[in-house]
Structures are given as structure tokens and as C-alpha cells.
Amino acid sequence: MYSDEEVAALYDVLNPWDPEVWPADGFHSRLVMGAGAVLDVGCGTGALLGWARENGHGGRLAGVDPDRAALARARARRGDVEWVEGVAAGLGWTAEFELATMTSHAFQCLVTDEEIRASLAAIRAALRPGGRFAFETRHPQARAWEGWTPAAVSEVRDGAGRALRVWYEAAEVEEGVVSVAETTADAEGTVLRVDRQRLRFLSEARLDGFLAEAGFEVAERYGDWVGGPVTAASGELVTVARRA
């Protein structure tokens, strides 16, 4: 078996935070460095806020995530950031942050209407008047899940130097919700672990309906990470919403 702690460490190997290399990281990093108080919802292992502090952010930084193993890595990364175990809907802050972020398509983990509404309400409450919420979802028209097959395997070495194979497989697609299995195997293909999650793919109109209902107005919307408009070929819905 591959433990939760090992999975959290592997996540950092598979997803290194580097604004100079990855346009998505650059987009969020620029916003964070321009805000005095930042809340990262679904902070995972703390890569974004850790990078911000290491690169001179002197304001308040707080990260929230329900994954204890990931938060343990975040706390080991930086002791001068607030790390809180929990989910978006459970946030208890009121008008304390200039910016909230939700990176790595984490918004898609909010599957039901109730989860989306409760999460947006809590994020809005945590923001000061005029505060911004930056996040992204995969545009359903691009049908990203069709590329999640065992053929698209990543061969990596984890923090302990072990050779691993990691792949994703879309097991079920129903009413905009995709069930995904993430498989971790050793170099010979012996399966060590299978993790499953469900992701919701929202249309632009449906997403904006939820935002408006929660008291947000869309300030910026892009179809890619370099500021391009949303088109028929866009694979992303990159959003900066403002607390109305």
C-alpha cells in the first residue's frame, strides 16, 4: 500500500509550483503577491502560499484543506502561514481577506449544487467588500476527461526515489459529473493504490449563475492562462469574481 503521507509527497513531485514554468502558477502567484491578505481554499500541501512567503509576501496568508496529510506537509513547509483543516463551506471568517484563491481546478471537487452554494457563500463572507475570488474550472466543451486513460501514464520517482507509474481514468460521466480513478503503481505495474474522486464540469452560464446568486460579479474571465478570451476552442474557464 501507498500511504496518505506518501501520496501527499508524490503530489508535490507531480505538481511542482513554479510560476516561471507553468502559466497557471504565474497567474495565481501574481494575484497573491498583489494582495495584502490572502485565503487559499483547497491549499493542499501549501505550495502557493509557501512560495509567496518565500518570495517576500509580508501580509496575512491562510490556507484551508480537508486533507490532513497534505496539511502536515504545508505546516512543515512554512510555520508563518495559517493552516486550517476544513472545507470551504465551513469557513468562519468575516470580511478578513482581500483575495481568495482556489487553484488546480479544486472548484470542480464541489459536486452538488448545495456544496457550491455553501462554499461560495462562505468564501464571499470571508472577503472584504470588493474582495476578489480567483479560480478555474475546465471548460466542459473540451471534454478533458477523454484524455484520462491508462495510456497517458506518468513515470516519476517519488521523494524516496522509488520509480512509480501514475495514471488517471474517467470511469463514469453523468450529467456533468465525471468519476475519476487515480492509480499509483510500481515500475512493474503492480497497483499500490487507487484513489477516486468526482469532478463537476460546469458550463459558463451555469457557473455565472451560481456566482451571481452568491453575491459575486465576474470581473475577469479568460479561456486560457495568458489572458485569451473564452472561445469555442477554450479548455479553461479562468475566473476572477468580485464580492459585490
Helices and strands as residue ranges (DSSP letters): H 4-14, H 23-33, E 37-41, H 47-54, E 60-65, H 68-77, E 82-85, G 88-90, E 97-102, G 106-109, H 113-126, E 127-138, G 140-142, G 144-147, E 154-157, E 163-174, E 177-186, E 191-200, H 204-214, E 216-222, E 236-243
